[in-house]
Amino acid sequence: MYEKRLRQGEHVRRFAIRETGGAWEVRAEHDSEVVKRARYDDWHRVERMMLVFATEVASLEQAGWVPD
């Protein structure tokens, strides 16, 4: 549903939102470490997280991170 993966040198950032059985799993990773993981059944919370992720991705891209 939503997935962005960025790289800068050896570092990777990944942002993902997936539908899982009537709910959505929201996940952010830095390299191989999970830094955020949540499960929402309220679509409005998912929309907010998509906006948060899009803002963070834009900021990282401005800082030189590139799609992986």
Sequence and secondary structure as in RCSB ss.txt:
>XXXX:A:sequence
MYEKRLRQGEHVRRFAIRETGGAWEVRAEHDSEVVKRARYDDWHRVERMMLVFATEVASLEQAGWVPD
>XXXX:A:secstr
 EEEEEEETTEEEEEEEEEETTEEEEEEEETTEEEEEEEES HHHHHHHHHHHHHHHHHHHHTT EE 
